[in-house]
Amino acid sequence: MQEDNFLTYSDAVKLFVEAGLSDGTFRRKVKDHPIRNKLPEGRTRGALYSEADTRAALEESRKDKPALEEVDINIASTKTDKRTKQKVNTWIFRRARPGDTQQMYELGERIMSRNGGYGIRPEQLAPYLSIPNSEIGHVLVNNDEIIGYFTIVPLTHEQLMQRMRKEVYIADFPPESLPRFEPGRPIDCFVWEIMSEPVQKQVGQYLISKMLKFFHNLGKRGVDIEGVYATATSIEGINLSRRMGMDLMDLPEVTRPNYMPFELKIQEKRNWITRDYIQGLRSYRLKQDRLQTTEND
């Protein structure tokens, strides 16, 4: 085989991770020898892996992997017993406040620490929730306990690309430097966090349905969103990003198995995530056109 038929470890693992498989699956395939590897001449580390063998092992692993379940965003259509429906009726969904940051941190830390991650500290999040009429955070509350939340940050495209390239983090942007969720210049949205206990699937589904409604409302208000962006650092995050119709960005300088930058061109790609936003924005623009026509008559 020619040299260009071999992949570095990072590139080989990336193929598996993009397909929703783990780096551990790749290592097992190497150990079992369906993937040939070799060391470059004169080196003792940095093995290269046969691309043909890697892709063949990937297809074999895909066949063995059960199909992913689609996210059910219609909470009313799920089969639930009366007790479960009563629980949903006690939930309160609202904008996050500075006083919510400790509970949000504790929930995020509990979930993220299982995969070696961490929650956003209260002192980092509070300034963004303290912006007048802030819409960056939204929480789902049951009996005064936060059981889920999401944070979505409006950014200029320059700010967004700085974040995706890992040149800065969200907490590095002063709150006053952020654009607002309002008509005018186009913005991008960075999904900072979506948090709920994985075992509480109904909470996650409900939270996603509320996030879609939030985007729909932004569209009806004329907020011109060009792209929605997220970074995935786990298999679960990668799978969720793909189910949301997001595409992996072409940023080879930062893309790793544990850091996958995703984007969704929300006005160009029509799917279950973007549909209501596109409809809301179109209605807003039609209304503005009618008002402009009336003023000119």
N, C-alpha and C positions, 0 to 999 in steps of 0.2 A: 504493500500500500504506500501511496505517496504521503508525505508529511502533512499535506493539507487535508487528509482524510482522518486526522486525529484531532481530538478536542482537549482543551485544558480541563481540569477538574471543575472549575467554576462554570464553564460553558456546558459541560455535560450535565451537571446537576441542574442547571437552569432549564434544560429541556424537560426534565422530570417535574420540577417545581411548577413550571408554566402549565403542565398538564394536570395539576392538582395532586401530584404524588410527592412523596417526601424525599429528602436527600438520603435518608436511611434506606429507602427502597433502592436507590441507585447503588449505595455501598453494598447492599446484599447481592445485587446482580453482579457486581464486580467480584465479590468474594466467591460466588458460585461459578465464576469463570465464563459466563456467556459474553462478557465484555472484555475483550483483549486490551491490555495496556502495556506501555513501554516507557522506559526512562530515556529522555534525550541524551545523546552521547556526551559523556563527561560530567553528568549530573547524578546526584544521589537522591534528589527529591524533585517533585513536580512532574509526576507521571502524566502521560498523555493517553487518551482513551479512544479506541476505534469508534468513529462516528457511525459507521454502518451497524456495528454491534450495539451501540448505545440506542439508536433509533429502533432496532429490532426488539431490544429488551423493553423499551418504552411501550411499544405497541402490545407486547405480551402482557405487560403490567396493566395496561388500560383495559384489556379484555377481562382480567381478573378482578378489576375494581368495580364495585357496584355503581350504577349510575347515580349521580347526585340528584337529590330531591330539589324540585323547583321551590323557590320561596313563595309561600302562600300569603299574599298581602291582603286578602279580603277576609278580615277577622270574622265578619258576620257569616261567611259561608262555611267556616270550619265546623265540623261536627263536635259540639261541646255539650256536656251535660249541664243541668240547671245550676249546679254548684259553681262550675267554671264560669258560666255567664254572669253569675252574681258577683264573682271576683272582678271580672272586667268592668262591671258597673261601678265598682268602688274606686277604680283607678282615676287619677287626675293627671291630665297632660297639660303642661304650661311652660312658659318661658322660665329658664333658669335664672336664679338670683345669686348675688354674691354670697349670701348665707347658705347656699346649697353646695358650695365648693368642697367642704369637708366630706359630706356624704358621697358626692360624685367621685372624689379621690379614693375613698375607701372601696367603693364598688369597682372602680377601674383598676386599682392596685390589686385587689383580690383576683380579678379575672386575668389581668395581664401577667402577674407574677408566675402563673402556672406555665407560661411559655418563655420565661426569662425577661419579660418586659416590665413596664412600670406605669402607674397612673400619673395623670397630670397633677402636680402639687397645687394646693389651694392658692398659694401666693402667686403662682403663674397664671391660673385661670381667672381669678377674681377681677383683675383689671379689665378683662374683656367683657365680663358680665356686668361691670359697673358703667359701661358706656350708656348714656341716656337712651332708653328704649332699645337696649341691646337685644338682638335676635340670634346671637351666636350660639347660645345654648338652649336646649329644651329638655325637660325632665319628665319622667313618668313616675308618679307617686302613688303608693298604696299605704294607707294608714300612717301617713307622715314619714314613710320610708321610701327613698328613691330606689326603684327597682330597675330603672333603665334610663338612658339619656343619649343624646347625640349633640355634638358641637360641630358647626359648619362655619368656616371663616371666610368672609369676602376678601379677595385680594386683587390687586392689579396683576396683569400678566407678568410683569417684571418681578414682582414679589413672589408670585407663584413659582416661577422657574427657579428663583433662588432657593426656595424651599425644596423643590423636587430634586435639585442637584445637591442638596444637603449642605449648601453654603451657609444657611441660617435655619433656625427653627421658628415655629410660630411665636414662641415667647420672646423672640428677639425683635419682633415688630412692635413698636409702640402702638397702643390702641388707637391713638389719634391719627396714625398714618394709614389706617385701613380705610378703604372705600366703604360706602354704606349700601344697604339693600334698598336702592331707590333708582327711579328712572334716570337716564343720563348716559354717562360713559359706560361701555361694556366692562364687566368684571368676570373674574373666575371665582369658583368656590372650592375651598379645600376642606374635605371631610376630616376633621381633626380626630374625632372619636365617635364610634357607635358602640355603646356598652349595654349588655344585658347578660345574665347568666345563660350559658349555652343550653343547659338542661331545661330552662324555662322558654321553650320554643314559642309559646303564645305571646310572651312578653316581647320577644324579638320581632315577631311578625307584626304585632300592634305598633311597635316603635317604627318599623320601616314604613308602615302605612301612614303614620303621622309625618314622617320625613317627606314622603311623596306629596302629601297634602301641603306641606310647607313650601315645596318647590312650585306646586300649582298656584298657591297664593302669590308667590313672588312673580310668577308669569302674569297673573291677572293685574298685578300692580305695575307692570311694565319694566321689571328689573331685567336688564339685558345680560344674561349669563352666557358666556361663550363656552366654558368648559367646567366640568366637575372633576376634581382630582382627589386621589387618595394614595397612600403608601401602605403596602401590605408587608407585614413582617412574619407572618405565619401561614400555614396551609389554609387555615380557616379564613383568614383575611384575603388570601389569593382567590379562594373559591367564591367568596362573597363578591369580590370585585368583578369576577368574570360573570357571575349570575346577574349582576347589575348591568351587564353589557359593556363594561369598561375594557379598554385596550391597553396593553403594556406599552409604555412610552419607549422611544428609541433613545435611551440614555445609558449606553454601555459603560460609561465611566463610573456610574454609581450603582447600576443594577447588579444585585447579588441574590442568592437564594433566600436570604433573610431581609432583603430590601427590594421590593418590587414597586416601581412607580406606575400608577395607572391613571388613565384619563378617559373622559367621556365627553365628546363634543355634543352637548345637550341639544343644540338646535339642528344638528345635522343627522343624528342617529335616532330614529324613532323606535322606541321599544316601550316596555311596561314602566320603565323609570321616567322616560322623557315625555311620554304621550300627553299627560295632563299639563305639564309645564308648557309645551309647545302650543297646546290649545289655549291656555290662559294668556300667553304672550300674544298670540294671533288676535284674540278677542280685544285685548288692550289696544293693539295697533290699529285695528279696524275702528274702534271707538274714537281714537285720536284723529284718524283720517276723516271721520264723519264730522267731528267738531271743527277741524280745520276747514273743511268744505263749507260748513255753516257760517263760519266767521268770514269767509271770503265772498259769500253771496250777498 
